Amino acid sequence: MPLSINTDSRRIDEMIEDIEIQLVEKLKTRKYSVRMDEYNFRDSEAVL
């Protein structure tokens, strides 16, 4: 029996929410570093 589009969308949304929760929990409990680079355009606009 094929699933409806609404059922597919709901399941995908649930998976996305679960992945987001897992990622946030991992970021809260683990040490990590962030590296940033700066680039200057010809008109002196800086972009990080």
N, CA, C and O atoms as a Maestro MAE file, in Angstrom:
{
 s_m_m2io_version
 :::
 2.0.0
}

f_m_ct {
 s_m_title
 :::
 protein
 m_atom[192] {
  # First column is atom index #
  i_m_mmod_type
  r_m_x_coord
  r_m_y_coord
  r_m_z_coord
  i_m_residue_number
  s_m_chain_name
  s_m_pdb_residue_name
  s_m_pdb_atom_name
  i_m_atomic_number
  :::
  1 25 0.841 -1.176 0.000 1 A "MET " " N  " 7
  2 3 0.000 0.000 0.000 1 A "MET " " CA " 6
  3 2 0.887 1.240 0.000 1 A "MET " " C  " 6
  4 15 1.674 1.419 0.929 1 A "MET " " O  " 8
  5 25 0.788 2.089 -0.995 2 A "PRO " " N  " 7
  6 3 1.643 3.279 -1.065 2 A "PRO " " CA " 6
  7 2 1.279 4.292 0.029 2 A "PRO " " C  " 6
  8 15 0.117 4.441 0.409 2 A "PRO " " O  " 8
  9 25 2.302 4.968 0.512 3 A "LEU " " N  " 7
  10 3 2.080 5.991 1.522 3 A "LEU " " CA " 6
  11 2 1.649 7.292 0.865 3 A "LEU " " C  " 6
  12 15 2.027 7.578 -0.271 3 A "LEU " " O  " 8
  13 25 0.865 8.068 1.575 4 A "SER " " N  " 7
  14 3 0.439 9.351 1.027 4 A "SER " " CA " 6
  15 2 1.586 10.356 1.117 4 A "SER " " C  " 6
  16 15 2.551 10.155 1.854 4 A "SER " " O  " 8
  17 25 1.464 11.415 0.370 5 A "ILE " " N  " 7
  18 3 2.476 12.474 0.388 5 A "ILE " " CA " 6
  19 2 2.554 13.093 1.778 5 A "ILE " " C  " 6
  20 15 3.642 13.432 2.244 5 A "ILE " " O  " 8
  21 25 1.412 13.243 2.444 6 A "ASN " " N  " 7
  22 3 1.411 13.815 3.793 6 A "ASN " " CA " 6
  23 2 2.176 12.933 4.771 6 A "ASN " " C  " 6
  24 15 2.914 13.435 5.619 6 A "ASN " " O  " 8
  25 25 2.004 11.640 4.656 7 A "THR " " N  " 7
  26 3 2.719 10.711 5.538 7 A "THR " " CA " 6
  27 2 4.221 10.796 5.285 7 A "THR " " C  " 6
  28 15 5.009 10.824 6.230 7 A "THR " " O  " 8
  29 25 4.615 10.837 4.025 8 A "ASP " " N  " 7
  30 3 6.035 10.969 3.684 8 A "ASP " " CA " 6
  31 2 6.605 12.256 4.259 8 A "ASP " " C  " 6
  32 15 7.675 12.248 4.868 8 A "ASP " " O  " 8
  33 25 5.897 13.358 4.069 9 A "SER " " N  " 7
  34 3 6.365 14.656 4.566 9 A "SER " " CA " 6
  35 2 6.484 14.655 6.081 9 A "SER " " C  " 6
  36 15 7.451 15.181 6.632 9 A "SER " " O  " 8
  37 25 5.509 14.072 6.751 10 A "ARG " " N  " 7
  38 3 5.532 14.026 8.215 10 A "ARG " " CA " 6
  39 2 6.728 13.217 8.697 10 A "ARG " " C  " 6
  40 15 7.417 13.628 9.630 10 A "ARG " " O  " 8
  41 25 6.980 12.074 8.072 11 A "ARG " " N  " 7
  42 3 8.112 11.232 8.483 11 A "ARG " " CA " 6
  43 2 9.443 11.926 8.238 11 A "ARG " " C  " 6
  44 15 10.356 11.830 9.059 11 A "ARG " " O  " 8
  45 25 9.558 12.613 7.132 12 A "ILE " " N  " 7
  46 3 10.786 13.357 6.833 12 A "ILE " " CA " 6
  47 2 10.984 14.461 7.863 12 A "ILE " " C  " 6
  48 15 12.096 14.654 8.356 12 A "ILE " " O  " 8
  49 25 9.925 15.183 8.192 13 A "ASP " " N  " 7
  50 3 10.013 16.235 9.204 13 A "ASP " " CA " 6
  51 2 10.433 15.664 10.559 13 A "ASP " " C  " 6
  52 15 11.230 16.279 11.268 13 A "ASP " " O  " 8
  53 25 9.907 14.504 10.920 14 A "GLU " " N  " 7
  54 3 10.275 13.860 12.185 14 A "GLU " " CA " 6
  55 2 11.747 13.459 12.189 14 A "GLU " " C  " 6
  56 15 12.425 13.602 13.206 14 A "GLU " " O  " 8
  57 25 12.245 12.958 11.059 15 A "MET " " N  " 7
  58 3 13.653 12.583 10.972 15 A "MET " " CA " 6
  59 2 14.544 13.816 11.092 15 A "MET " " C  " 6
  60 15 15.566 13.781 11.777 15 A "MET " " O  " 8
  61 25 14.164 14.892 10.435 16 A "ILE " " N  " 7
  62 3 14.941 16.130 10.495 16 A "ILE " " CA " 6
  63 2 14.996 16.644 11.931 16 A "ILE " " C  " 6
  64 15 16.057 17.041 12.412 16 A "ILE " " O  " 8
  65 25 13.869 16.636 12.604 17 A "GLU " " N  " 7
  66 3 13.816 17.100 13.988 17 A "GLU " " CA " 6
  67 2 14.703 16.234 14.886 17 A "GLU " " C  " 6
  68 15 15.410 16.756 15.748 17 A "GLU " " O  " 8
  69 25 14.667 14.930 14.691 18 A "ASP " " N  " 7
  70 3 15.491 14.015 15.487 18 A "ASP " " CA " 6
  71 2 16.972 14.273 15.252 18 A "ASP " " C  " 6
  72 15 17.750 14.303 16.206 18 A "ASP " " O  " 8
  73 25 17.370 14.459 14.017 19 A "ILE " " N  " 7
  74 3 18.769 14.728 13.692 19 A "ILE " " CA " 6
  75 2 19.210 16.050 14.317 19 A "ILE " " C  " 6
  76 15 20.316 16.153 14.846 19 A "ILE " " O  " 8
  77 25 18.355 17.045 14.254 20 A "GLU " " N  " 7
  78 3 18.690 18.344 14.846 20 A "GLU " " CA " 6
  79 2 18.883 18.222 16.360 20 A "GLU " " C  " 6
  80 15 19.829 18.789 16.906 20 A "GLU " " O  " 8
  81 25 18.011 17.502 17.031 21 A "ILE " " N  " 7
  82 3 18.133 17.295 18.474 21 A "ILE " " CA " 6
  83 2 19.438 16.575 18.798 21 A "ILE " " C  " 6
  84 15 20.144 16.967 19.727 21 A "ILE " " O  " 8
  85 25 19.765 15.532 18.045 22 A "GLN " " N  " 7
  86 3 21.007 14.795 18.277 22 A "GLN " " CA " 6
  87 2 22.233 15.690 18.083 22 A "GLN " " C  " 6
  88 15 23.176 15.637 18.872 22 A "GLN " " O  " 8
  89 25 22.216 16.505 17.039 23 A "LEU " " N  " 7
  90 3 23.345 17.397 16.762 23 A "LEU " " CA " 6
  91 2 23.524 18.416 17.877 23 A "LEU " " C  " 6
  92 15 24.645 18.646 18.330 23 A "LEU " " O  " 8
  93 25 22.444 19.023 18.321 24 A "VAL " " N  " 7
  94 3 22.524 20.015 19.392 24 A "VAL " " CA " 6
  95 2 23.077 19.378 20.662 24 A "VAL " " C  " 6
  96 15 23.916 19.977 21.336 24 A "VAL " " O  " 8
  97 25 22.624 18.184 20.994 25 A "GLU " " N  " 7
  98 3 23.123 17.495 22.193 25 A "GLU " " CA " 6
  99 2 24.618 17.189 22.070 25 A "GLU " " C  " 6
  100 15 25.359 17.342 23.040 25 A "GLU " " O  " 8
  101 25 25.055 16.770 20.916 26 A "LYS " " N  " 7
  102 3 26.482 16.486 20.724 26 A "LYS " " CA " 6
  103 2 27.311 17.753 20.828 26 A "LYS " " C  " 6
  104 15 28.401 17.735 21.401 26 A "LYS " " O  " 8
  105 25 26.810 18.851 20.283 27 A "LEU " " N  " 7
  106 3 27.546 20.115 20.358 27 A "LEU " " CA " 6
  107 2 27.606 20.644 21.789 27 A "LEU " " C  " 6
  108 15 28.570 21.313 22.161 27 A "LEU " " O  " 8
  109 25 26.602 20.356 22.581 28 A "LYS " " N  " 7
  110 3 26.595 20.798 23.981 28 A "LYS " " CA " 6
  111 2 27.590 20.028 24.834 28 A "LYS " " C  " 6
  112 15 28.126 20.574 25.798 28 A "LYS " " O  " 8
  113 25 27.845 18.777 24.498 29 A "THR " " N  " 7
  114 3 28.651 17.918 25.368 29 A "THR " " CA " 6
  115 2 30.074 17.690 24.882 29 A "THR " " C  " 6
  116 15 30.868 17.080 25.600 29 A "THR " " O  " 8
  117 25 30.415 18.146 23.721 30 A "ARG " " N  " 7
  118 3 31.752 17.903 23.187 30 A "ARG " " CA " 6
  119 2 32.505 19.200 22.984 30 A "ARG " " C  " 6
  120 15 31.917 20.247 22.711 30 A "ARG " " O  " 8
  121 25 33.807 19.112 23.122 31 A "LYS " " N  " 7
  122 3 34.652 20.268 22.849 31 A "LYS " " CA " 6
  123 2 34.931 20.320 21.357 31 A "LYS " " C  " 6
  124 15 35.174 19.298 20.715 31 A "LYS " " O  " 8
  125 25 34.892 21.516 20.827 32 A "TYR " " N  " 7
  126 3 35.173 21.694 19.406 32 A "TYR " " CA " 6
  127 2 35.718 23.089 19.197 32 A "TYR " " C  " 6
  128 15 35.585 23.949 20.067 32 A "TYR " " O  " 8
  129 25 36.316 23.314 18.073 33 A "SER " " N  " 7
  130 3 36.848 24.633 17.757 33 A "SER " " CA " 6
  131 2 36.261 25.101 16.429 33 A "SER " " C  " 6
  132 15 35.814 24.309 15.599 33 A "SER " " O  " 8
  133 25 36.280 26.399 16.269 34 A "VAL " " N  " 7
  134 3 35.761 27.003 15.046 34 A "VAL " " CA " 6
  135 2 36.896 27.790 14.413 34 A "VAL " " C  " 6
  136 15 37.593 28.545 15.090 34 A "VAL " " O  " 8
  137 25 37.072 27.614 13.149 35 A "ARG " " N  " 7
  138 3 38.095 28.345 12.423 35 A "ARG " " CA " 6
  139 2 37.414 29.322 11.484 35 A "ARG " " C  " 6
  140 15 36.490 28.962 10.755 35 A "ARG " " O  " 8
  141 25 37.880 30.559 11.510 36 A "MET " " N  " 7
  142 3 37.296 31.582 10.643 36 A "MET " " CA " 6
  143 2 38.405 32.216 9.815 36 A "MET " " C  " 6
  144 15 39.507 32.457 10.307 36 A "MET " " O  " 8
  145 25 38.102 32.476 8.578 37 A "ASP " " N  " 7
  146 3 39.021 33.172 7.693 37 A "ASP " " CA " 6
  147 2 38.361 34.464 7.232 37 A "ASP " " C  " 6
  148 15 37.140 34.545 7.100 37 A "ASP " " O  " 8
  149 25 39.185 35.459 6.994 38 A "GLU " " N  " 7
  150 3 38.671 36.733 6.498 38 A "GLU " " CA " 6
  151 2 39.201 36.957 5.091 38 A "GLU " " C  " 6
  152 15 40.372 36.698 4.813 38 A "GLU " " O  " 8
  153 25 38.352 37.430 4.220 39 A "TYR " " N  " 7
  154 3 38.735 37.725 2.850 39 A "TYR " " CA " 6
  155 2 38.291 39.144 2.549 39 A "TYR " " C  " 6
  156 15 37.157 39.520 2.848 39 A "TYR " " O  " 8
  157 25 39.178 39.935 1.957 40 A "ASN " " N  " 7
  158 3 38.842 41.312 1.592 40 A "ASN " " CA " 6
  159 2 38.685 41.428 0.088 40 A "ASN " " C  " 6
  160 15 39.566 41.043 -0.681 40 A "ASN " " O  " 8
  161 25 37.541 41.969 -0.315 41 A "PHE " " N  " 7
  162 3 37.305 42.234 -1.732 41 A "PHE " " CA " 6
  163 2 38.034 43.505 -2.143 41 A "PHE " " C  " 6
  164 15 38.573 44.217 -1.294 41 A "PHE " " O  " 8
  165 25 38.054 43.788 -3.418 42 A "ARG " " N  " 7
  166 3 38.753 44.967 -3.925 42 A "ARG " " CA " 6
  167 2 38.192 46.268 -3.354 42 A "ARG " " C  " 6
  168 15 38.926 47.242 -3.186 42 A "ARG " " O  " 8
  169 25 36.905 46.283 -3.058 43 A "ASP " " N  " 7
  170 3 36.303 47.516 -2.518 43 A "ASP " " CA " 6
  171 2 36.391 47.572 -0.992 43 A "ASP " " C  " 6
  172 15 35.640 48.311 -0.354 43 A "ASP " " O  " 8
  173 25 37.301 46.796 -0.407 44 A "SER " " N  " 7
  174 3 37.581 46.762 1.026 44 A "SER " " CA " 6
  175 2 36.475 46.168 1.867 44 A "SER " " C  " 6
  176 15 36.473 46.348 3.085 44 A "SER " " O  " 8
  177 25 35.537 45.467 1.263 45 A "GLU " " N  " 7
  178 3 34.505 44.784 2.031 45 A "GLU " " CA " 6
  179 2 35.079 43.474 2.566 45 A "GLU " " C  " 6
  180 15 35.584 42.650 1.804 45 A "GLU " " O  " 8
  181 25 34.997 43.293 3.875 46 A "ALA " " N  " 7
  182 3 35.535 42.081 4.506 46 A "ALA " " CA " 6
  183 2 34.430 41.041 4.648 46 A "ALA " " C  " 6
  184 15 33.295 41.365 5.000 46 A "ALA " " O  " 8
  185 25 34.777 39.795 4.372 47 A "VAL " " N  " 7
  186 3 33.841 38.692 4.499 47 A "VAL " " CA " 6
  187 2 34.480 37.639 5.378 47 A "VAL " " C  " 6
  188 15 35.627 37.250 5.159 47 A "VAL " " O  " 8
  189 25 33.735 37.173 6.379 48 A "LEU " " N  " 7
  190 3 34.246 36.108 7.247 48 A "LEU " " CA " 6
  191 2 33.781 34.769 6.752 48 A "LEU " " C  " 6
  192 15 34.107 33.743 7.350 48 A "LEU " " O  " 8
  :::
 }
 m_bond[191] {
  # First column is bond index #
  i_m_from
  i_m_to
  i_m_order
  :::
  1 1 2 1
  2 2 3 1
  3 3 4 2
  4 3 5 1
  5 5 6 1
  6 6 7 1
  7 7 8 2
  8 7 9 1
  9 9 10 1
  10 10 11 1
  11 11 12 2
  12 11 13 1
  13 13 14 1
  14 14 15 1
  15 15 16 2
  16 15 17 1
  17 17 18 1
  18 18 19 1
  19 19 20 2
  20 19 21 1
  21 21 22 1
  22 22 23 1
  23 23 24 2
  24 23 25 1
  25 25 26 1
  26 26 27 1
  27 27 28 2
  28 27 29 1
  29 29 30 1
  30 30 31 1
  31 31 32 2
  32 31 33 1
  33 33 34 1
  34 34 35 1
  35 35 36 2
  36 35 37 1
  37 37 38 1
  38 38 39 1
  39 39 40 2
  40 39 41 1
  41 41 42 1
  42 42 43 1
  43 43 44 2
  44 43 45 1
  45 45 46 1
  46 46 47 1
  47 47 48 2
  48 47 49 1
  49 49 50 1
  50 50 51 1
  51 51 52 2
  52 51 53 1
  53 53 54 1
  54 54 55 1
  55 55 56 2
  56 55 57 1
  57 57 58 1
  58 58 59 1
  59 59 60 2
  60 59 61 1
  61 61 62 1
  62 62 63 1
  63 63 64 2
  64 63 65 1
  65 65 66 1
  66 66 67 1
  67 67 68 2
  68 67 69 1
  69 69 70 1
  70 70 71 1
  71 71 72 2
  72 71 73 1
  73 73 74 1
  74 74 75 1
  75 75 76 2
  76 75 77 1
  77 77 78 1
  78 78 79 1
  79 79 80 2
  80 79 81 1
  81 81 82 1
  82 82 83 1
  83 83 84 2
  84 83 85 1
  85 85 86 1
  86 86 87 1
  87 87 88 2
  88 87 89 1
  89 89 90 1
  90 90 91 1
  91 91 92 2
  92 91 93 1
  93 93 94 1
  94 94 95 1
  95 95 96 2
  96 95 97 1
  97 97 98 1
  98 98 99 1
  99 99 100 2
  100 99 101 1
  101 101 102 1
  102 102 103 1
  103 103 104 2
  104 103 105 1
  105 105 106 1
  106 106 107 1
  107 107 108 2
  108 107 109 1
  109 109 110 1
  110 110 111 1
  111 111 112 2
  112 111 113 1
  113 113 114 1
  114 114 115 1
  115 115 116 2
  116 115 117 1
  117 117 118 1
  118 118 119 1
  119 119 120 2
  120 119 121 1
  121 121 122 1
  122 122 123 1
  123 123 124 2
  124 123 125 1
  125 125 126 1
  126 126 127 1
  127 127 128 2
  128 127 129 1
  129 129 130 1
  130 130 131 1
  131 131 132 2
  132 131 133 1
  133 133 134 1
  134 134 135 1
  135 135 136 2
  136 135 137 1
  137 137 138 1
  138 138 139 1
  139 139 140 2
  140 139 141 1
  141 141 142 1
  142 142 143 1
  143 143 144 2
  144 143 145 1
  145 145 146 1
  146 146 147 1
  147 147 148 2
  148 147 149 1
  149 149 150 1
  150 150 151 1
  151 151 152 2
  152 151 153 1
  153 153 154 1
  154 154 155 1
  155 155 156 2
  156 155 157 1
  157 157 158 1
  158 158 159 1
  159 159 160 2
  160 159 161 1
  161 161 162 1
  162 162 163 1
  163 163 164 2
  164 163 165 1
  165 165 166 1
  166 166 167 1
  167 167 168 2
  168 167 169 1
  169 169 170 1
  170 170 171 1
  171 171 172 2
  172 171 173 1
  173 173 174 1
  174 174 175 1
  175 175 176 2
  176 175 177 1
  177 177 178 1
  178 178 179 1
  179 179 180 2
  180 179 181 1
  181 181 182 1
  182 182 183 1
  183 183 184 2
  184 183 185 1
  185 185 186 1
  186 186 187 1
  187 187 188 2
  188 187 189 1
  189 189 190 1
  190 190 191 1
  191 191 192 2
  :::
 }
}
